[in-house]
Amino acid sequence: MEIREHRKNIRVRRKFPVRLFIEESNFFIEGISTNLSQGGAFIKSKNQHSCQAGALAFLTFFLPPDFTGQNETIGLRGDAVITRIDQENKGIAVEFVKALRGFERIDLPDLY
């Protein structure tokens, strides 16, 4: 039996480190993306309880060289809205303001 994906965007199941800056709280959260697409992501984090649905977050995904074909880790930075806090799965669901392909590339010296 063939299983078809019915979602709007294809999911990348690879895990990437992520840093979220929550604008209204003025703090960073570290996490790992476990489900990433052009439209959004699910991010596992020990600090998911510090977020609120509807809050604006600035995200940076850290992509390793073996994924990008670059010589070193690069970042992709963009804006997202937190859509759901999942206490059971210890994570945060976000919807990107613009598609992932529209995120800004950040080179390693500029990541921090």
N, C-alpha and C positions, 0 to 999 in steps of 0.2 A: 504494500500500500504506500503510495506517495504522499508525503506530507508537504503541503504548500504553505509558504509564508504569506500571510494576509496583511501584513503591516505595510504602511505607506513607504517606509525607508528600510533598507537592508541593514541588519545589525552586525556590528563587528564584535565578536565575542572575546577578543583579546583584551587583557587587562593593562591599563596605563595609569601611572601615578597622576593625580590631579590635585591642584590647589584651587580652592574657592575663596574669593574675598567677598564677604557678605556686606553689602554697602550700608544698610541701615544699622548694623551692629558694629561695623568697623573692625572686623576681625577675620582671620584666615582659618580655613579648615582644610586639613590634608585628607586625601582619600584615594581610592582606587576605582577606576571605571570598570564595571563588569558588563556593561551593555551600552554600546555606543552606536549612534546612527547620525545621519545628516541633520536630523531634527531635534535630538536630545540624547540624554544619557541617564544611566543609573549609577550612582557613585556610593560605594561602601565607605563608611566613615564611623569612627568611634564617637564623633561629636555631632551626629545627625540631630540629636535632641536640641542643639543650639540654634537650629534653623527654623524658619517659619515659611509655610506655603505662601506664595505670592511675593516673596522677597526677591530682589534683584541680586544676582551674583555675577562676579567676573571670574571666569574659569581659565586656567591654564592646564592643558594636557601636555604631558611630557612624553614624547615619542622617541623610542630608542633607534639607534642606527640600523639595526637589522629589520626594522619595520619600514623606515623611510628611505633607506639606501644612502643616507648622508654619512658623514664621517663621525658625527657626534650627535648627542641627544638634542632635539629641537623642541620648542614649545609651540603650541597653537593656543592663542588667547582670544576669547570672545565673551559675549554677554549671554546670560541665561536667566530665566525665571524659575524659581523653585516651585514645582507643581505638587510635590507630595513628599512627606516625611514618612518613611517606613520603619517604624520601631522594631517590628518583628524581624525584618531582614537587615536591620542596622544600615540604612542608607537613605539617600536623597535622590529623588527623581527631578530632573531639570529639563526644560524645553528651551532650546536655543532661540535667541532673538533673531539671528540670521543663521542660515545653514552652516554646518561645520566647515564646508569648503570656503566660506567667507571669513573664517577666523584668521587673525593676523599671525604670521609666523614670527616667532621670537627666538633668536639664536642664544646659545648657552650663556654668554656673558651678560645678556640682558634679562635672563630668567628671573633673577632675584632682585 
